Amino acid sequence: MARALNEMVLADLIAARAQSRPDLDVVTFEGGPTGVDEVRTYADLWANANRLAAGLIARGMNYGDRFAILMRNHPEFIELMIAASLTGLVFVPIDPRTRGRKLAYTLNHSGCRGVVCADYTLAQVAEVRGELASLDWIWVLESRDEPHAMATADIAAAIDLKDVLAQPQTWVDMRLRDPDDPLQIIYTSGTTGDPKGVVFGNSRYGGAAMLSALLGISADERPYTGLSLTHGNAQLMTLASALRVGQRAVFSRKFTKSRLWDITRKYGCTFFNLLGGMATAIYSEPVKPDDADNPVRFVLSAGMPAAIWENFERRFDLKVLEAYGAIEGGMAFKPIGVGPIGSFGKPPANLDMKVVDEAGNECAPGELGELICRSANGAASVVTYFNNPAASDRKTVGGWLRSGDICHRDAEGWLFFDYRKGGGIRRNGDFVNPGFVEAALAEIPQITDVYVYGIPSSNGAPGEKEVVAAIVVDRSSFDPDVIFAGCRQKLEANFIPSFLQVVAEIPKTASEKPQDRFLIEALRTDGAEIYETRNGQARLVAPATFGATEQARTTGVPSARPQMVSAAMVMSGE
């Protein structure tokens, strides 16, 4: 008698769809400007996942063992996820840009016995190979992304992934014992310390796959994302929902604002996901006459700046479906056309969510406090950080999930994000909304990308910060005086940047979250291009000026505000 399939489990879901819809092209990885698309049907995914599962078992991987995935978006990433679910293993997705101490820490802390990397990340593994006590094996995916050959000689143990996939077809029996057993460990970005690994169960992934229905997104939509599959947003919102209902998702290797609209037109994509800073980057692109000529009906946004919200909708002829959440749990969303601009919505009926002061008392409308949540049935929230019970307990004191986000609600209960706890930009007693500053800068034609953050103020006042605008500029028209003049015209005095930091690119995580600490380090680097304005004229600032940021550089400066994440990241299965 055949075993009943549980579609809350990823491997069983794909097995079921391989039977009922084997030929549906459920995922397409677009090949870029000159590349070739890679398309996978349900049958393809299931067959390849079984080959990989057999290969993992042959490597001696025992139930619950961990292996890392260190690559951009490739179809093999998804097949490895399914293989992990099938074998009862746990995968650890790692941003492919990670290297050095952070890479070694993540691999060692999670106890990974293997790494599946791409050829373009193999050298990063080689750099730290001697520090990895538990690593037994390495598989390498040959990519077409960059003009270099396989470098398996860099590490003697490396095996070409295509040899694993070339093995005769093998069908592996399901080894997962309990749907609640871990599927993956997703590590936080480690902005203020060592990253923490959030343990994510198989059934919780299945719960995330049903989130589209909660948000009113039909199976007929076609999603697109360039966000990394190493991050919860792409994995849980775009991929999980697409696999469950057959939405024929389209992926890019990585986010590309310059090709975004061309890709959605080519594949007929009807929505895509945005994380806060991405909206500003897209909005900063030069206005084109065909901006509104696209098939996109809405964006599933997490952190759309209120200052550009309505202009973004008009310019690109679409609507914003706003959502909020964190990988640890909790969610809220604002349906299209409902609620006030700037709100991230209200929680669903199965969640209690409130804003509380430091004593735990619920705040009145308009009063700022920390956002906390738990199940509406009163069940205590549970978060498991891998090998870190103290952090797990702190996150859920009193049975409520503590977000660390400072928010407020209005009289009707609509929730608004204000700043990350401990990380707001306060200047001369006012809290500066970075979104307003970014919106003003994004509308200046010579700026192609912008991110605003704070550094400790030179006046030494506790909690006070200077406003820094990191900008990527078009050199053919760059004029700092024009930029400062534009800020004075559009912004109140305390919102005007103290400094313009010109950079080649804004460093970002896999979720497109700008990384303050790298920008802060760059402030003091020889050759840094930084401007301030004195007596109405812009002038270059010497990097030595920023010696006062040394403490911030060595201890880690909290982000000016968190990158909100897709609601799909928060389905908790509690």
C-alpha positions in Angstrom: 0.0 0.0 0.0 1.4 3.4 -1.1 2.3 5.9 1.7 -0.1 8.8 1.9 1.6 12.1 0.8 1.6 15.1 3.2 1.7 18.2 1.1 2.8 20.3 4.1 6.2 18.5 3.5 8.1 19.9 0.5 9.3 16.5 -0.9 5.7 15.1 -0.7 4.3 18.2 -2.4 6.7 17.8 -5.3 6.0 14.1 -5.5 2.3 14.8 -5.7 2.6 17.4 -8.4 5.0 15.2 -10.4 2.1 12.8 -10.6 -0.8 15.3 -11.2 1.0 18.0 -13.3 4.3 16.5 -14.4 4.9 18.8 -17.5 4.1 22.2 -16.0 7.1 24.6 -16.3 6.7 25.6 -12.7 10.1 27.5 -12.4 12.1 29.3 -15.0 15.6 30.7 -14.3 16.0 33.4 -16.9 19.4 33.4 -18.5 20.2 37.1 -18.5 20.9 39.3 -21.4 22.9 36.7 -23.4 22.3 33.4 -21.5 19.9 30.5 -22.0 16.9 30.0 -19.8 16.8 27.0 -17.4 13.3 25.6 -17.0 12.1 22.9 -14.6 8.9 21.0 -14.7 7.5 19.2 -11.6 8.8 16.0 -13.1 12.3 17.5 -13.6 12.4 18.7 -10.0 11.4 15.4 -8.6 13.7 13.3 -10.7 16.8 15.5 -10.0 16.0 15.8 -6.3 16.0 12.0 -6.0 19.4 11.8 -7.7 20.7 14.4 -5.3 19.1 12.6 -2.3 20.8 9.3 -3.4 24.1 11.2 -3.6 23.7 12.7 -0.1 22.9 9.3 1.3 26.0 7.8 -0.5 28.1 10.5 1.2 27.1 9.0 4.6 24.8 11.8 5.6 22.7 10.7 8.6 19.3 11.9 9.7 19.5 15.5 10.9 22.9 16.2 9.4 23.5 19.6 7.9 24.9 20.8 4.6 25.3 24.3 3.2 24.1 25.8 -0.1 26.4 28.6 -1.3 25.3 29.8 -4.7 23.1 32.3 -6.5 19.7 31.4 -7.8 20.0 28.1 -9.8 17.5 25.4 -10.3 19.8 23.0 -8.5 19.2 25.1 -5.3 15.5 24.1 -5.4 16.4 20.5 -6.1 18.7 20.4 -3.1 15.9 21.8 -0.9 13.6 19.0 -2.0 16.4 16.4 -1.5 16.9 17.6 2.1 13.2 17.2 2.8 13.2 13.7 1.3 16.2 12.5 3.3 15.5 14.2 6.6 18.6 16.4 6.3 18.9 20.1 7.1 20.3 22.6 4.6 21.9 25.9 5.5 21.4 28.6 2.8 24.3 31.1 2.8 24.5 34.3 0.9 27.0 33.6 -2.0 28.9 36.8 -1.2 29.8 35.5 2.3 33.5 34.8 2.8 36.2 34.8 5.5 35.4 34.8 9.1 31.6 35.0 8.6 31.6 32.0 6.2 33.8 30.0 8.6 31.6 30.9 11.6 28.3 30.0 9.8 29.7 26.6 8.6 31.2 25.7 12.0 28.3 26.9 14.1 25.8 24.9 12.1 28.2 21.9 12.0 27.8 21.4 8.2 29.3 18.2 7.0 29.1 19.3 3.4 28.9 22.3 1.1 27.3 22.6 -2.3 28.8 25.7 -3.9 29.0 27.2 -7.3 32.3 27.5 -9.2 32.3 31.2 -8.5 32.2 30.6 -4.7 34.6 27.7 -4.5 37.6 29.9 -3.8 35.7 31.3 -0.8 35.4 27.8 0.6 39.0 27.1 -0.2 40.1 30.2 1.8 38.5 28.8 5.0 38.8 25.1 4.4 41.5 24.6 7.1 39.2 26.1 9.7 36.2 23.8 9.1 36.5 20.9 11.5 33.3 19.1 10.5 33.4 19.5 6.7 33.7 16.1 4.9 32.7 16.9 1.3 32.2 19.6 -1.3 30.0 19.5 -4.4 30.6 22.2 -7.1 28.0 23.5 -9.6 29.5 24.5 -12.9 27.8 27.8 -13.9 27.6 29.8 -17.0 27.6 33.0 -15.0 31.3 34.0 -15.3 34.0 33.2 -17.8 36.1 30.9 -15.7 36.6 27.1 -15.6 35.8 24.7 -12.8 38.4 25.0 -10.2 38.0 21.7 -8.4 41.7 21.4 -8.0 41.6 24.2 -5.4 40.1 21.6 -3.0 41.0 18.0 -3.5 37.7 16.7 -2.1 35.5 18.8 -4.5 33.1 16.8 -6.8 31.4 18.1 -9.9 27.7 18.3 -9.2 26.8 17.4 -12.7 28.4 14.0 -12.1 26.0 13.4 -9.2 23.1 14.4 -11.4 24.3 12.2 -14.2 23.9 9.0 -12.1 21.1 6.6 -13.2 17.7 7.5 -12.0 17.1 6.4 -8.4 14.0 6.8 -6.3 14.7 7.3 -2.7 12.2 6.3 0.1 11.0 9.1 2.3 13.3 9.3 5.4 11.6 12.3 7.2 10.2 11.1 10.5 8.2 14.0 11.6 6.9 17.0 9.6 8.0 19.3 12.4 11.6 18.2 12.1 14.0 20.9 10.7 14.3 21.5 7.0 16.8 24.4 7.1 18.6 26.8 9.3 18.5 30.4 8.1 21.1 32.7 9.6 20.5 36.3 10.4 22.7 39.0 8.8 24.7 39.5 12.0 24.6 43.3 11.8 25.4 43.8 15.5 27.2 40.5 16.3 27.6 36.9 15.3 24.7 35.7 13.1 22.0 33.6 14.8 20.5 30.5 13.0 16.7 30.3 12.9 15.6 26.7 12.8 12.9 26.3 10.3 10.7 23.1 10.2 9.4 21.2 7.3 5.7 21.9 8.1 6.4 25.6 8.6 7.6 25.7 5.1 4.4 24.1 4.0 2.5 26.7 5.9 4.3 29.5 4.1 3.3 27.9 0.8 -0.4 28.7 1.6 0.2 32.4 2.3 -0.7 33.5 -1.2 -4.3 32.5 -0.6 -4.3 34.5 2.7 -3.1 37.6 0.7 -5.6 37.0 -2.1 -3.0 36.1 -4.7 -4.5 33.7 -7.2 -2.9 30.7 -8.9 -3.2 32.5 -12.2 -0.6 35.1 -11.3 3.0 34.8 -12.5 5.6 35.9 -9.9 9.1 37.2 -10.5 12.0 37.7 -8.1 15.7 38.5 -8.3 16.0 38.1 -4.5 18.3 35.3 -3.4 17.0 31.9 -2.5 19.3 32.0 0.5 16.9 34.5 2.0 13.4 33.8 3.3 11.5 36.2 1.0 12.4 34.5 -2.3 12.2 31.0 -0.7 9.0 31.3 1.2 6.9 33.8 -0.7 7.9 33.4 -4.4 9.0 29.8 -4.5 6.8 28.1 -1.8 3.6 29.5 -3.2 4.6 28.8 -6.8 5.4 25.2 -6.1 2.1 24.7 -4.2 -0.3 26.2 -6.8 1.8 26.1 -10.0 2.3 29.8 -10.5 5.2 29.4 -13.0 7.7 31.6 -11.1 10.5 33.4 -12.9 13.9 33.9 -11.1 17.0 35.9 -12.0 20.4 34.9 -10.6 20.3 38.1 -8.6 18.3 41.3 -8.3 18.7 43.7 -11.3 16.9 47.0 -11.2 18.1 47.9 -14.7 16.5 44.8 -16.4 13.5 44.5 -14.0 10.8 45.8 -16.4 12.3 44.0 -19.5 12.2 40.7 -17.6 8.6 41.2 -16.5 7.5 42.1 -20.0 9.4 39.1 -21.6 7.8 36.5 -19.3 4.5 38.2 -18.6 5.1 38.4 -14.9 2.1 40.0 -13.0 3.8 40.7 -9.7 7.2 40.7 -8.0 8.5 41.1 -4.4 10.1 44.3 -3.1 12.1 44.8 0.1 12.3 48.4 1.4 15.5 49.8 -0.2 14.8 48.1 -3.5 11.8 50.4 -4.1 14.0 53.5 -3.7 16.6 52.0 -6.1 14.0 51.2 -8.7 12.5 54.7 -8.3 15.9 56.2 -8.7 16.3 54.9 -12.2 15.8 57.5 -15.0 12.2 58.0 -15.9 11.3 56.3 -19.3 8.3 56.9 -21.5 7.4 53.2 -21.3 7.6 52.9 -17.5 3.9 52.1 -17.2 3.9 49.7 -20.2 4.4 46.5 -18.3 2.2 43.5 -17.2 2.8 43.9 -13.5 -0.5 44.4 -11.6 1.0 44.8 -8.1 4.1 44.5 -6.1 4.2 42.5 -2.9 6.2 45.1 -0.9 7.8 45.0 2.5 8.8 48.5 3.5 7.5 50.7 0.7 8.6 54.2 1.7 5.5 56.3 2.3 7.2 59.2 0.6 7.2 57.5 -2.8 4.3 55.1 -2.4 1.7 56.9 -4.5 4.2 58.2 -7.1 5.6 54.6 -7.5 2.1 53.3 -8.2 1.4 56.1 -10.7 4.7 55.9 -12.5 4.7 52.1 -13.1 0.8 51.7 -13.3 0.6 49.2 -10.5 -0.6 48.8 -6.9 1.2 48.1 -3.7 0.3 45.1 -1.5 2.2 45.9 1.7 3.3 43.2 4.2 5.5 42.9 7.3 7.1 40.1 9.1 10.3 38.5 10.3 11.9 35.1 9.8 11.3 34.3 13.5 7.5 34.8 13.1 4.7 37.3 13.2 3.0 39.0 10.2 0.7 41.8 9.1 -0.5 43.0 5.7 -2.4 45.9 4.1 -4.5 44.8 1.2 -4.5 46.8 -2.0 -6.6 50.0 -1.7 -7.4 49.4 2.0 -6.0 51.3 4.9 -3.8 54.4 5.0 -0.6 54.9 2.9 2.5 54.1 4.9 0.9 51.4 7.1 2.1 47.8 6.9 -1.4 46.6 7.8 -3.0 44.5 10.5 -2.4 41.0 11.6 -4.5 38.1 10.3 -7.2 36.7 12.6 -5.0 33.9 14.0 -2.5 36.4 15.4 -2.5 38.8 18.3 -0.3 41.8 17.7 0.2 44.9 19.8 2.5 47.8 20.5 3.8 48.0 24.1 6.0 50.3 26.2 9.1 49.1 28.2 6.9 47.9 31.0 4.8 45.8 28.7 1.7 48.0 28.8 -0.1 48.5 25.5 0.5 51.9 23.9 -2.2 54.3 23.0 -2.8 55.2 19.4 0.1 57.3 18.1 2.4 56.3 20.9 5.6 54.5 20.0 6.5 51.1 21.4 7.8 47.7 20.5 5.8 45.4 18.3 5.1 42.0 19.8 2.8 39.1 18.8 1.6 35.6 19.7 -1.1 33.2 18.5 -4.6 34.5 18.9 -5.5 31.3 21.0 -3.0 32.5 23.6 -0.3 29.8 22.9 3.1 31.0 23.7 5.4 32.0 20.8 8.4 29.7 20.2 11.6 30.6 18.4 14.5 28.3 18.1 17.9 29.7 17.4 20.3 26.9 16.6 22.6 26.1 19.6 21.6 29.4 21.3 18.9 28.7 23.9 19.5 32.0 25.7 18.8 34.1 22.6 15.7 31.9 22.0 14.4 32.7 25.4 15.1 36.4 25.2 13.2 36.5 21.9 10.0 35.2 23.5 9.9 36.5 27.0 6.4 36.1 28.5 5.3 34.0 25.6 5.3 37.0 23.2 7.6 37.2 20.2 9.6 40.4 20.6 10.2 42.0 17.2 12.7 44.7 18.2 10.8 47.0 15.9 9.5 50.3 17.2 6.1 51.0 15.8 2.8 52.7 16.4 -0.9 52.2 15.5 -3.6 54.6 14.6 -7.1 54.8 16.2 -8.4 52.2 13.7 -5.6 49.7 14.5 -3.5 50.2 11.4 0.2 49.6 12.2 3.1 51.8 11.2 6.8 51.1 11.4 9.0 53.8 12.9 12.5 52.5 13.5 14.5 49.5 14.7 14.9 49.4 18.5 18.2 51.1 19.4 18.8 52.1 15.8 16.7 55.2 15.0 18.3 58.4 13.7 17.7 61.1 16.2 19.0 64.5 15.3 18.6 67.6 17.4 15.9 65.9 19.3 13.9 64.9 16.1 13.6 61.4 14.7 14.6 61.5 11.1 12.6 59.3 8.7 15.3 58.0 6.3 12.5 57.2 3.7 11.8 60.9 3.3 15.4 61.7 2.7 15.9 58.8 0.3 12.8 59.8 -1.6 14.1 63.4 -2.1 17.5 62.2 -3.2 16.1 59.5 -5.5 14.3 62.2 -7.5 17.5 64.0 -8.3 18.5 62.7 -11.8 22.2 62.3 -11.2 21.6 59.8 -8.3 21.1 56.2 -9.4 20.9 54.6 -5.9 20.7 55.9 -2.3 20.7 54.7 1.2 20.5 56.9 4.3 21.9 55.9 7.7 23.2 57.4 10.9 26.5 57.7 12.7 27.2 59.0 16.2 27.1 62.8 16.3 30.3 64.8 16.6 28.6 66.9 19.3 28.7 63.9 21.7 25.1 64.1 22.7 23.8 60.7 23.8 21.7 59.0 21.1 22.2 61.9 18.7 23.3 61.0 15.1 24.5 62.7 11.9 22.6 61.8 8.8 24.8 60.2 6.0 23.4 59.7 2.5 25.4 57.0 0.6 24.8 57.6 -3.1 25.7 56.1 -6.4 25.9 58.8 -9.0 26.1 59.3 -12.8 29.5 60.9 -13.1 28.6 62.7 -16.3 26.3 65.0 -14.4 27.5 64.7 -10.8 27.4 68.0 -8.8 27.3 67.8 -5.0 26.1 71.5 -4.8 23.0 70.6 -6.9 22.3 67.6 -4.6 22.6 69.7 -1.4 20.4 72.4 -3.0 17.8 69.8 -3.9 17.8 68.6 -0.3 17.4 72.1 1.1 14.4 72.6 -1.2 12.6 69.4 -0.4 13.6 68.6 3.3 13.3 70.2 6.6 16.6 71.2 8.2 17.2 68.2 10.4 16.5 65.8 7.5 19.2 67.3 5.2 22.2 64.9 5.1 25.2 66.0 7.0 27.3 64.2 4.5 27.1 62.8 1.0 29.1 59.6 0.7 29.8 58.8 -2.9 30.3 55.0 -3.5 30.5 52.7 -6.5 27.7 50.6 -5.1 25.8 50.2 -1.9 26.8 47.0 -0.1 23.8 44.8 0.5 22.9 41.5 1.9 21.2 38.7 0.0 17.9 40.3 0.8 19.0 43.6 -0.6 19.4 45.1 2.8 22.1 47.8 2.8 24.9 47.1 5.3 25.7 50.1 7.4 28.9 48.7 8.9 30.6 48.5 5.5 29.6 52.0 4.7 30.9 53.2 8.1 34.2 51.5 7.5 34.4 53.1 4.1 34.0 56.6 5.6 37.5 56.3 7.1 39.2 54.7 4.1 41.9 56.6 2.2 40.4 58.0 -1.0 36.9 58.0 0.4 34.7 60.6 -1.4 32.6 62.5 1.1 31.1 65.9 0.9 29.6 68.3 3.4 28.2 71.8 2.8 29.6 75.0 4.4 28.4 78.5 3.6 26.2 77.1 0.8 29.1 75.3 -1.0 30.0 71.6 -1.0 33.5 70.6 0.0 35.4 67.3 0.3 35.8 65.9 3.9 39.0 64.2 5.0 38.4 60.5 6.1 40.2 61.3 9.4 37.1 63.5 10.3 35.3 60.2 11.1 37.6 59.1 13.9 34.7 59.5 16.3 33.0 56.5 14.6 35.7 54.1 15.8 33.6 52.8 18.7 30.7 52.3 16.3 32.9 50.5 13.8 34.3 48.1 16.4 31.1 47.3 18.2 28.7 47.4 15.3 26.2 50.1 14.6 22.5 49.1 14.4 20.8 49.7 11.1 18.9 53.0 10.8 15.9 50.8 10.3 15.4 47.2 9.6 14.7 45.8 6.2 11.1 44.6 6.5 10.7 41.2 5.1 7.9 39.5 3.2 4.9 38.2 5.2 5.8 34.8 3.8 8.8 34.7 6.1 6.6 34.5 9.2 4.3 31.6 8.9 5.1 29.9 12.2 3.2 26.6 12.3 2.6 27.1 16.0 
